[in-house]
Amino acid sequence: VQMVESGGGLVQTGGSLKLSCTASERTFSGHNMGWFRQSPGTEREWVSAVTWTGGGTFYADSVKGRFTISRDNAKNTVYLQMNSLKPDDTAVYYCQSGDSWGQGTQVTVSS
């Protein structure tokens, strides 16, 4: 297994969750990392990305100002801090590096 996400769960509207994705050295080192999400009946959508150095971060308009992506290269881990969560954020969240994907972690936001 090259990438493993964790940190999903059930939270009320306005709450917070922090997702983690730990990858193998080969998958993580030197790569930009991304987070995507997919809810039932919809296509997988890009959420956020961070460059290898961590100096560049990028967000979909739907999460800008609420989500923060970061990485710890010493731990081969990328994070997604999600604040002010809304029911529309409910989805399976996946981390991505090149052609590699994690298995996903479910985030459910109740109204």
N, C-alpha and C positions, 0 to 999 in steps of 0.2 A: 504494500500500500504506500503510495507516494505522498498523498495529502490527506489529512484528517481534520475535519472541522468539528468544533464543539462550541457550546455556549448558548445554543438556541433554547427556546422554551416558550411558556405562556406568560404574557404580561398584559396589564391593562393599558388602555389608551393613555398616552403621556408618560409611560414608563420607559425604562432603559434596559438594554441588554448589551453585552460585549461578546462578540464572536471571536474565536481564535481558529487559526488554521496552521497546523504544523506540517511541514513538508520535509521530504528527504533533501539531503545536501545537494544532490544533483538537480533536483527540481527547483530548489529555492535559490541557490547561489547564482548571482549574476543576472537574475531574471526580474523583470517587472511582475508584479502580482496584482490580481484583480478579484473583485467580488461580483457575483451575479446573483440573481434571484429568479425564481419561477413559481407562479401560483397556478392552481389547477385551470386548465383550459387556455392558458396563455403561453406565449413564447418566453424563453429565457431572456431576461433583460440585464444589461450591464448596470451596475450600481456604482462602483468606485474602482480606482486603480492607484497604485503607488509605484514609483520607479525603484530600481534596485538600490539606489543610495538613500531612498526615503525623502529626497529633496523635492520631489514632484508628486503632488497628490491631485486627484481628479475625481469629480462627482457628477452623477446624473442630477439634473435639475430637481427631480422629485425628492432627493435626499440632501441636497446642499444646505448647509447650515444646521443640519440635525445629526448627520453621520460623520464620523472621523475615522479615516484609515491610517494605520501606522504599521511599522514592522520592526522586529528585533532580529537583526541578521545573525547575532550570536546564538539565537535560539531557533533559527530557521522558521520563524513564526510571523504571520501577518494577522493583524487584528482589525475588527470593525466595531467601533463604539457607536451604538445607536441610541440616540436620545429622542425625546418627544415622539415616541412611536405612535403610529396611527393604524387603524384597521387595514388600510391599503398597503401597509408594509408586510402584511401576512404573506408568507411564501417560504419555500425552501431556499436557503442561501448556500451558494457554492463558492468555493475559492478556486482560482484558476491561475495556471502558469503555463504559457504556451499552449500545448495540446493536452496538458494534464489538468484533470478536474478532481476535486474531492467528491465524497459521497453525498454531501449536503447535510445541513442541519435545519430543522423546522423552527420557524419563528411564527408565533401566533399572537396577534394583538386583539384583545377583546374590547368591545365598545362599552 
